C-alpha cells in the first residue's frame, strides 16, 4: 500500500479518470504520451484503484459519491497533493520530461511548482478579489499540471477550504447528485430543464485554488510544464 509514499521524493505523477465512461481515442493517446515522455512513475487512478490511495485515517469526504466525475477529479487532486504531494497532470498530450521540474522544486524551499496561468484561465471569482486575480494572472499557476510538497500550510488550507465547501453543499448533493460526468449547476439536461446539481463548474477547484495560490504566491515556483490544450477530448 502506498500510504507512506512521499510522491515528490519518489517522482510520482498522478493522473485521474474517475468516471464510468470509456476514454476516447484522443484521451488514450494523451495518456500514452504521459507514460512515454514524462520519465516519472505514473500513478493512474480510476474508480477502482483510487481507493488504494485513500488513507484509512483520512477517508474521502462524505460528498464523494454524489459528485460528478469532473468534480471528483477536482477533489481528488487536492486530497492527493495534501497527503502525498508529487505531480499531477490532466490527461492531455505532453511532450515534456518532468524530472527537471521535480528537481527544481525539490532543490528549493518552495511549496509548489506550476505553469504560469493563462490570461483567460483564471477562475470566475466575483468581486474585488476576482478583479485582483485577473489583473495578477501572471502570479498564478494553472490548474492542469503542477507539483506540490505534501502536508504544507498551502495543501492543508486547500483541503480545508475544499472540504468546508463540501460540508455546506452535502445536503443539496444528497438530494441532487450528479447525473452525468460534466454535470454542473444550471446546465440544461436532455429534457431541457436546468440541472439541480448544486456545484458550479469551477466552484470546487478554481474558485478555491486561484485565491489560495495568490495568497501563497511568494512560495510557489513557475515552470513550463503545461500539457497541450489541443485535441485531448
FENBEL-V863623 format. One record per helix or strand. SS is the DSSP state (H for helix, E for strand). FROM is the first residue (numbers start at 1). LEN is the number of residues. If there is no record, write none. Layout:
SS/FROM/LEN ; SS/FROM/LEN
This chain:
E/12/6 ; H/25/13 ; E/41/6 ; H/49/5 ; E/55/1 ; E/58/1 ; H/64/3 ; H/69/15 ; E/86/4 ; H/99/8 ; E/112/5 ; H/127/9 ; H/137/3 ; E/141/8 ; H/153/23 ; E/188/1 ; E/194/1 ; H/206/10 ; H/217/3 ; E/220/3
